[in-house]
Amino acid sequence: MQNIHPLFVHFPIALTLSALLFEVLYWLFKRDAFDTTSTNLIVIAALAAIAALITGSLAGDSVPHPASVSHLIDLHGDLEGTGGSIAIAAALWTLVMKNRYRLVRLALFVLAAGIIGFGASYGGRMVYEHGIGTALVTSKTVNAPPAANPVKKDAASPR
């Protein structure tokens, strides 16, 4: 199965951070439009997190990767699972509690955005530092013996 996780990952990140921005704007200016926007964004972020978590779970089980990167995949999954769960809790809290206990709502938004953002940095490392999920890493390259470096540097060489 093709890895479709990259199609979904950016939405919970951007939407959760945007929800937090509008929540802070609501706290600063007490405008109903900011409240409505933050509510809508956190609900959509929670739905996006569900999609990202499902596709991420499938990708983690199917995308070829060297054993040396397994810890990054696990850490990324744990962080995003936690952050996504908090985003879902924030959306439910927001819908059920409305404007009661608004400080709890803000705290949930901060936690969700912070953990999702931090977990995303591990996803970026997997792709940009290790090539996971790209054509650079396939089951053939994961299982191949390490390539010898055919170019040996001369001791007299300035490089």
C-alpha positions as semicolon CSV with decimal commas, in nm:
position;residue;x (nm);y (nm);z (nm)
1;M;0,000;0,000;0,000
2;Q;0,122;0,347;-0,085
3;N;0,216;0,572;0,208
4;I;-0,050;0,844;0,221
5;H;0,052;0,976;0,564
6;P;0,235;1,280;0,416
7;L;-0,097;1,396;0,269
8;F;-0,244;1,436;0,617
9;V;0,038;1,537;0,852
10;H;0,045;1,910;0,796
11;F;-0,322;1,972;0,873
12;P;-0,326;1,892;1,246
13;I;-0,005;2,091;1,292
14;A;-0,130;2,403;1,114
15;L;-0,486;2,380;1,245
16;T;-0,387;2,326;1,608
17;L;-0,141;2,615;1,599
18;S;-0,405;2,832;1,429
19;A;-0,667;2,735;1,689
20;L;-0,422;2,836;1,962
21;L;-0,356;3,169;1,787
22;F;-0,728;3,251;1,771
23;E;-0,779;3,135;2,128
24;V;-0,508;3,377;2,241
25;L;-0,667;3,651;2,029
26;Y;-0,997;3,579;2,203
27;W;-0,828;3,615;2,543
28;L;-0,675;3,946;2,437
29;F;-0,973;4,106;2,263
30;K;-1,282;3,907;2,381
31;R;-1,433;3,905;2,030
32;D;-1,694;3,639;1,949
33;A;-1,541;3,591;1,605
34;F;-1,213;3,475;1,762
35;D;-1,404;3,234;1,986
36;T;-1,597;3,089;1,692
37;T;-1,282;3,060;1,482
38;S;-1,080;2,887;1,754
39;T;-1,369;2,646;1,819
40;N;-1,405;2,556;1,453
41;L;-1,030;2,520;1,405
42;I;-0,979;2,288;1,704
43;V;-1,266;2,064;1,589
44;I;-1,121;2,040;1,238
45;A;-0,773;1,989;1,389
46;A;-0,905;1,697;1,595
47;L;-1,055;1,535;1,285
48;A;-0,730;1,594;1,097
49;A;-0,535;1,443;1,386
50;I;-0,746;1,129;1,367
51;A;-0,667;1,096;0,996
52;A;-0,296;1,163;1,056
53;L;-0,281;0,913;1,342
54;I;-0,449;0,638;1,138
55;T;-0,233;0,694;0,830
56;G;0,077;0,731;1,050
57;S;0,008;0,398;1,217
58;L;-0,025;0,234;0,876
59;A;0,293;0,404;0,753
60;G;0,490;0,303;1,061
61;D;0,404;-0,059;0,995
62;S;0,465;-0,056;0,620
63;V;0,734;0,201;0,530
64;P;1,080;0,045;0,498
65;H;1,334;0,183;0,742
66;P;1,662;0,075;0,894
67;A;1,651;-0,051;1,252
68;S;1,861;0,248;1,359
69;V;1,564;0,478;1,293
70;S;1,300;0,270;1,476
71;H;1,343;0,476;1,793
72;L;1,260;0,796;1,600
73;I;0,949;0,637;1,452
74;D;0,837;0,520;1,796
75;L;0,905;0,857;1,959
76;H;0,730;1,042;1,677
77;G;0,429;0,811;1,705
78;D;0,412;0,844;2,083
79;L;0,434;1,223;2,074
80;E;0,181;1,263;1,794
81;G;-0,053;1,011;1,955
82;T;-0,041;1,212;2,276
83;G;-0,073;1,549;2,104
84;G;-0,352;1,424;1,879
85;S;-0,538;1,282;2,177
86;I;-0,507;1,614;2,358
87;A;-0,635;1,795;2,046
88;I;-0,935;1,561;2,043
89;A;-0,989;1,623;2,415
90;A;-0,961;1,998;2,353
91;A;-1,223;1,980;2,079
92;L;-1,460;1,778;2,298
93;W;-1,400;2,009;2,595
94;T;-1,467;2,312;2,377
95;L;-1,791;2,170;2,236
96;V;-1,925;2,047;2,569
97;M;-1,808;2,317;2,808
98;K;-1,855;2,613;2,571
99;N;-1,707;2,913;2,757
100;R;-1,696;2,755;3,104
101;Y;-1,353;2,682;3,247
102;R;-1,193;2,873;2,964
103;L;-0,847;2,845;3,121
104;V;-0,861;2,464;3,089
105;R;-0,948;2,507;2,722
106;L;-0,647;2,734;2,672
107;A;-0,421;2,488;2,853
108;L;-0,543;2,202;2,631
109;F;-0,478;2,411;2,319
110;V;-0,126;2,497;2,437
111;L;-0,047;2,133;2,521
112;A;-0,188;1,999;2,194
113;A;-0,007;2,256;1,979
114;G;0,320;2,217;2,170
115;I;0,329;1,838;2,165
116;I;0,211;1,810;1,804
117;G;0,470;2,066;1,696
118;F;0,748;1,894;1,890
119;G;0,648;1,551;1,755
120;A;0,645;1,691;1,403
121;S;1,012;1,777;1,438
122;Y;1,085;1,404;1,469
123;G;0,877;1,336;1,158
124;G;1,082;1,595;0,973
125;R;1,406;1,437;1,095
126;M;1,294;1,096;0,969
127;V;1,226;1,235;0,623
128;Y;1,497;1,496;0,581
129;E;1,783;1,335;0,772
130;H;1,712;0,967;0,710
131;G;1,504;0,963;0,389
132;I;1,223;0,758;0,545
133;G;0,920;0,746;0,317
134;T;1,119;0,866;0,016
135;A;1,262;0,686;-0,284
136;L;1,601;0,695;-0,108
137;V;1,492;0,430;0,142
138;T;1,334;0,114;0,005
139;S;1,325;-0,242;0,128
140;K;1,623;-0,305;-0,103
141;T;1,835;-0,029;0,051
142;V;1,736;-0,119;0,408
143;N;1,845;-0,479;0,362
144;A;2,153;-0,408;0,150
145;P;2,498;-0,423;0,307
146;P;2,660;-0,084;0,363
147;A;2,830;0,048;0,051
148;A;3,204;0,088;0,064
149;N;3,331;0,437;-0,005
150;P;3,522;0,405;-0,336
151;V;3,684;0,746;-0,298
152;K;3,965;0,749;-0,044
153;K;4,094;1,084;0,067
154;D;4,462;1,138;0,023
155;A;4,643;1,253;0,338
156;A;4,805;1,533;0,137
157;S;4,471;1,646;-0,005
158;P;4,347;1,977;0,137
159;R;3,995;1,836;0,165
